[in-house]
Amino acid sequence: MAKEARRQVGLNMRATLYDDLAKLAKDNGQTTTYVLEQAAEHYIQFVAPTQSVVRPEIMAHVRRSVDRNRKLLQLLAQ
């Protein structure tokens, strides 16, 4: 079986979060990389599909802005 292509990445995360992650991996006899890969796969498979492409609070702000500036937008469209 061929090896999967790998890509090295650099992370900048909270030190306490990394420490918890490293301890969890060590306690389970796993590598930190393996635990991070599992977390990323879980996020992609289960969390991301339930999230909107744009956060709802951002879209609410955009809609308010469009409503406030509707006349200007119509003038610009002419």
Stockholm file with secondary structure:
# STOCKHOLM 1.0

chainA/1-78         MAKEARRQVGLNMRATLYDDLAKLAKDNGQTTTYVLEQAAEHYIQFVAPTQSVVRPEIMAHVRRSVDRNRKLLQLLAQ
#=GR chainA/1-78 SS CCCCCCCCCCCCCCHHHHHHHHHHHHHTTCCHHHHHHHHHHHIIIIIGGGSCSSCHHHHHHHHHHHHHTHHHHHHHHC
#=GC SS_cons        CCCCCCCCCCCCCCHHHHHHHHHHHHHTTCCHHHHHHHHHHHIIIIIGGGSCSSCHHHHHHHHHHHHHTHHHHHHHHC
//
